[in-house]
Amino acid sequence: MLSEFSEIQGQLKVLCEERSILLDTLRQLEAANIEAESSGIHDGDYQLSKHEYSGIGRGKYSEGSTTESSGDIEKQELEDVSDEDETSFHDTKEHFTEPAVICGSVRGAADHADNQKENENQLDDVERMHGDKEDCYSRYAQIERRKKLPDPVEKEKGVSLWSMIKDNVGKDLTRVCLPVYFNEPISSLQKCFEDLEYSYLLDRAYKYGKEGNSLQRILNVAAFAVSGYASSEGRHCKPFNPLLGETYEADFPDKGVRFFSEKVSHHPTLIACHCEGNGWKFWGDSNLRTKFWGRSIQLDPVGVLTLEFDDGEIFQWSKVTTTIYNIILGKLYCDHHGLMHIHGNREYSCKLKFKEQSILDRTPHQVHGSVEDLSGKKVATLTGKWDDSMYYISGDFSGKLKDCNPSNASLLWKRDKPPSNLTRYNLTSFAITLNELTPGLQRCLIPGI
Ligand SMILES: CC(C)CCC[C@@H](C)[C@H]1CC[C@H]2[C@@H]3CC=C4C[C@@H](O)CC[C@]4(C)[C@H]3CC[C@]12C
């Protein structure tokens, strides 16, 4: 009994020592990061392995054991992870002549009909007045897509992030490879398309602009820019890192859009995206500057997104900062914060502020902003939450946002309800459909795969 007790005591001591070494490492990393920041070095050694869209750890390329560590490709990637200047771009046109992956097949009408019904209940009269989402969709083909992910082939063994990190005590945490358990079942190429889940807002914006209502156009563009963040709520896994030159093509006639993305650079990781809808084109590249702060990770998107309507009106903006909190302890969550300036080439531009969440914040995820005309006069005020909905009210209410509550404001966008079969990945109904292997697609695969 006594010997057992002293054995446990010994184990406890070791654990305590490990913990304090880990805390020291974290402190050092945090201090080093601050130093690097203040001296203007953003992409130094202390960053989390600068990679892919996600910026956290390295993805594995095959599904497999949840316990083994990284494969060869990953190791190789990690070795040259710091050669940031190596910006050799890659042009897929030279390598691929055939389209890559096209998602979706025309089958029936069930899914969208269901979704539409749910949405109809959520919409208030105001939105109906402003041209329904249903209206936008009814012009497009009806397609049946899956409503749930396939069940896992094997029962998954959970891995705690802590257990991964504690085995690497004393090492540079940025070099720790995470097992596939921490990946969600989509790639970064596909994840880029998630920003277009609410593409009906752009169809609506096009329609309004054509009718001469430029204010409604920019309001819907602003709602679209915010709506892209909704899918990140409750997502705790990282997408797979594609290979250099890998492409993804999504053909969604049910939404009236076609999307194409390609990984065009490995270090730094760059993904180029292009999307075409009815009356508009949207393109940009995704490149994240990553900073590791010990307990949190900050992702600063670099680059500009461009939206061009067929009538020549152009809007450009950049994404705001994303921070992932509680990497080591507590519940992992992410927040988006900062200023988003949507520049237009005509009458209006728009400024949106994504409020940073504070610890005791009762209303997190808030976004406020206003539309300004060429003289700088505020003509409309926007308010809402990036994980829920956006509203507008005509005139300048920026100083008195309390008056700009949903009761006297008009709804621009409301997030779709989550699917009923939620898994630990928390994918939205749209994300579930991004890499669905439909029967039509199966035929295009190389035999034997
Ligand atoms: C495995 C553990 C350590 C990390 C889990 C990381 C999750 C929360 C991370 C990994 C990749 C991240 C995404 C990477 C890129 C973007 C684009 C940005 O404009 C909005 C946020 C968004 C969409 C991030 C949201 C949070 C995210 C999904």
The ligand as an ORCA input file, in Angstrom:
! r2SCAN-3c Opt
* xyz 0 1
  C      -6.540     20.911    -34.256
  C      -6.652     22.186    -33.517
  C      -5.336     22.528    -32.834
  C      -7.020     23.367    -34.329
  C      -8.430     23.447    -34.881
  C      -8.425     24.549    -35.860
  C      -9.694     25.122    -36.500
  C     -10.556     25.778    -35.452
  C      -9.153     26.112    -37.525
  C      -8.233     25.386    -38.502
  C      -8.321     26.148    -39.804
  C      -9.098     27.385    -39.471
  C      -9.706     28.161    -40.633
  C      -8.598     28.610    -41.553
  C      -8.957     29.711    -42.426
  C     -10.022     30.468    -42.281
  C     -10.237     31.585    -43.259
  C     -10.544     32.851    -42.506
  O     -10.741     33.938    -43.356
  C     -11.758     32.625    -41.651
  C     -11.459     31.566    -40.630
  C     -11.034     30.244    -41.226
  C     -12.241     29.547    -41.830
  C     -10.400     29.382    -40.079
  C     -11.389     29.020    -38.966
  C     -10.756     28.153    -37.887
  C     -10.107     26.897    -38.444
  C     -11.151     25.955    -39.022
*
